[in-house]
Amino acid sequence: MLLPCSQPEYSMLIRTLCLCIFVLSFFSAKALPASGDNALTAQIGQKMMLDFRYFCDDGTASHQCRKPVLSLTPEMEQLLVSKHIGGVLLFAENLQDIPQIIRLNYQLQALMKKHGLPPLFIAIDQEGGRVARLNDHIATRFVGNMAIGATYPVHGTAFATDVAKGIAREIKMLGFNVNFAPTVDVNSNPDNPVINVRSYGEDPRLVAALGQATVTGMQEEGVLSAIKHFPGHGDTHVDSHTGLPVVNHDRATINRTDVYPFARIIAGPTPPAMVMTAHIQYPQLDDTRFQAKDGKPTIVPATMSKKILTGVLRQELAYTGLIVTDALDMAGIAHYFSQAEAVIHTFDAGADIALMPVSVRTPKDISTFSKVFDDVVNAVKDGRLNAANMARSAKRIAKTKASFGIGGFTSVPLDARIQEARAKLPLKQNKKTEQALAKASLTITKGKAMLPLSQAGDWHFVMPDEARCKAMLTAVEKHQRIPVSCQSLATLPPSPPKALLRSLNALVVADITPQYSVAEMGGMDDLASLRDRADKPAQYLWMRKTMQAARDAGVPVVMVALRAPYVLAAFSDETDIALTTYGYNVTVYDDGRAEGAVFDAIYQALSGRFKPSGTLPVTVRQAGNGR
């Protein structure tokens, strides 16, 4: 049984002993045979991280399979053991409730231990805010990175540290040992569709400081941190899940902006255990062209670039930890490379771990993965992949697993793990931190002198959907019973409610831009109406007419940006007061109630219960200062 080597109470001598024992066992005859095909299989297997989001063994096609994996099947167990797999990534579909999550993670680690194999990296994307895989009933989501960025001028790195430690404590209790966070991309492009509020802001120094505090906080709690997406996803207008973005910055700008947070964090007192690559072209770092699957010459993405991963990350930045790819089944890779080519190229470029090289959904997919695996083995045998580099990479993985003591989850009985988690999760302190962050980050960009609003009430809210209406009304009722009403934009009204507007003391219109998915709505609206909801231009037209009608009637108009704050500029002429929360999360309960920390903060700010101190961490152009 492995000692929990990551605990601070152990001396350096004990930690060193743990590391030596682990590495020796990792390369023992049982765990990693000394020579031959078995040794190579073990090395390559440790460099693979798979997902089992869905699995169908009834003949359903892979792309149609939607049966969530809540426990391991015999096929999955055989794959993990036979290929000596090094890690798995779990998604929301795999995470039903506390007992099920812990049983699944326990099952994973116990399986590898039973067969004398190294413990698994069990990873999750629990960034906080917009990207969180765990249900709010299980773990605290927090508001997100840009909200933390908004607190920096007043609170420094305090919220970054508290949130990181809070997330790590909760996910570690559930059996996770890797968090693919934080995002340290510098969001210099207001039209960025995939990063925006996942970034701390547009200032590389702010991003570096908050990113370093997050890495330190997380890893002090024994969870490996993976900073992403190297060399930077902040100035893109294409989502690498759906295409291959390109960043045309010159080298000076790359060093000063995109790469700067990575360089500072790597050189800091607590380097990240992992760095995740970006499926992005950076011609000024590497303009090498390859022939894509369609036969067209294409600039190599960073994930496949030896000049970027080895030349920049390893040699220039002196990074000695693990390099993990972003998911290789994303369109930014899958549209250009075959599955085997993607893995071989990224290993040749210098990546240690290939994330999701094949989407394993059916027994046929397992056969496909086995074929990809064999192709990688043959690439080592025929010299396309350097055998010495592959062995060094496997040793890096073993050393990292040992230093974090990730094999300790099964050292406590399963029932005891479940009992503790059910009693404590979500952590009470985390809920307090979440509320404190929502208040500290709330930023007023216009009309501060017009607050508070009329305490007599008669406020009308316009929210993107019914769940956010419920959360807003809950927040008002929690603090004060005043006349308020709320209109959901899930179904766009035919025209502005002019009769209602004339009787109001305030109109509060909230918007989520970029548009969000049906899965994020909270489940309180009819799905058919959500799928048929008006697009953003239609919503904007209705909002603009309604806001102008309210102003014509002498009613104060408040605009709330619930996601990226850039939208405030577009409505500057129609608003008296503008504020942003950087987040829109709500928790919906079985009894129909809904609540959210940001909505509580909105009401308290509008009613004068506290004075917001948040500062925009990005530039919102043309924002006014009042009527």
Buried (B, 14 or more C-beta within 10 A) or exposed (E): EBBBBBEEEBEEEEBEBBBEBBBEBBBEEEBBBEEEEEBBBBBBBBBBBBBBBBBBEEEBEBEEBEBBBBEBEEBBBEBBBEBBBBBBBBBBBBBBEBBBBBBBBBBBBBBBBEBEBBBBBBBBBBBBBBBBBBBBEBBBBBBBBBBBBBBBEEBEBBBBBBBBBBBBBBBBBBBBBBBBBBBBBBBBBBEBBBBBBBBBBBBBEBBBBBBBBBBBBBBBBBBBBBBBBBBBBBBBEBBBBEBBBBBEBEEEBBBEBBBBBBBBBBEBEBBBBBBBBBBBBBBEBBEEEBEBEEEEEBBBBBBBBBBBBBBBBBEEBEBEBBBBBBBBBBBBBBBBBEBBBBBBBBBBBBBBBBBBBBBBBBBEBBEBBBEBBEBBBBBBEEEBBBEEBBBEBBBBBBBBBBBBBBBBBBBEEBEEBBBBBEEEBBBEEBBEBBBBBBBBBBBBBBBBEBBEBBEEBBBBBBBBBBBBBBBBBBBBEEEBEBEBBBBBBBBBEEEBBEEBBEEBBBBBBBBBBBBBEEEBBBBBBEEEBBEEBBEBEEBBEBBBBBBBBBBEBEBBBBBBBBBBBBBBBBBBEBBBBBBBBBBBBBBBEEEEEBBBBBBBBBBBBBBEBEEBBBBBBBBBEEBBEEE
